[in-house]
């Protein structure tokens, strides 16, 4: 009876104690009872192994509080499995979305390449009649139009839009890839296996592309870095039409900028807080201005050398006036001809050019007179190449009057371009680009030209901010 009561108490607690050793003579007990270890939870362990019985196990628990040995282990396993499945589905969806985005970007790049290839073959003549321009002009126009698309609306010192920056790099790489196949053949010595040295012709990048293209790429990257450096600034911009009398940009600064850029009223006006720029910000602007100025000079030098190497079209030579004096006018001719010590800067000061249009008109007339005098100084001018004319003029005596007039006209043209760096292309430059057939020269010329324009704009924007800062500090004093 005592043993039976102990068993009843243990059964109420939810486990079975290990039975007492059976009697050796009692064989039925040995056959029916399975030995178990002490304090083993047979009931709960057995039901916890079958997840399908978890609810039933919870209902059969005799205790009022849920036993920790019931179904929670089963439920947590199912919960973890569901969580893992959801994470797996989310990762797969993200992977598919990334692949879809990559495929869409690849398709867009492929369509862009198809469009470039079609325009290149058609020569920008979408009718397909074969009346399009040559390949060199097509690529030159493509680079110019790409620059206008990417940088045309960028009128402030701020980082370039990421989408436009990606477009600029992607499409420029596509257009510049043509230079990878412009090569020249040069003899090189190669040694055979038997030790015999033979001379063979091997291909290498053309010299002008090999020298200028890496330099232009470097200048391009430096200009983008300058724009990226103005992400956080102490100045901001306001449109002319949106500036009220209570604006933080005071009226005197608006008048100063208006007087400085009265011909470009659409440009936004830089604004600075009343305290002015900090010394760190001012030094940063000055440093970037100096860097952009050097880039502008380098791009302008490359562009000028490339234009000099282009042949002068026959159409330009036939349009030259018969007299250089008639081209430049009597006033300039008398100064160029009679002056003992010719000073182009003194002549430009005397002319007092007040507009960009007047400077460009003077540049066209001086350039036409220069080639007119050079043609007269040359004995035979049947060949239109400027290089041949210059080589012949080096052999002539400097005492020749036409030679002297041509040199002075060239120095005047150079000083005019230096004084007005934003000067547009002259009629001769436009004519050279229009009739040029060299694809390599067209790519290098257009690339250097757009970089020259971007560098000049950056310098102008920086000077506008520094001008406002100087004006504000002077007024505070």
ABEGO torsion letter per residue (X at the ends): XAAAAAAAAAAAAGBBBBBBBBBAABAAAAAABBBBBBGBBAAAAAAAABAAAAAAAAAABABABBBAABAAAAAAAAAAAAAAAAAAAAAAAAAAAAAAAAAAAAAAAAAAAAAAAAAAAAGGBAAGAGABBBAAAAAAAAAAAAAAAAAAABABBBBBBAAAAAAAAAAAAAAAAAAAABBBBBBBBBBBAAGBBBBBBBBBBBAAAAAAAAAAAAAAAAAAAAAAAAABBABBBBBAAABBAABABBAAAAAAAAAAAAABAABBBBBBBAAEBBAAAAAAAAAAAAAAAAAAAAAAAAAAAAAAABBBBAAAAAABBABAAAAAEAAAAAAAAABABBBAAAAAAAAGBABAAAAAAAAAAAAAAAAAAAAAABABAABABAAAAAAAAAABBAABAAAAAAAAAAAAAAAAAAABAABBBBAAAAAAAAABABAAAAAAAAAAAAAAAAAAAAAAAAAAAAAAAAAAAAAAX
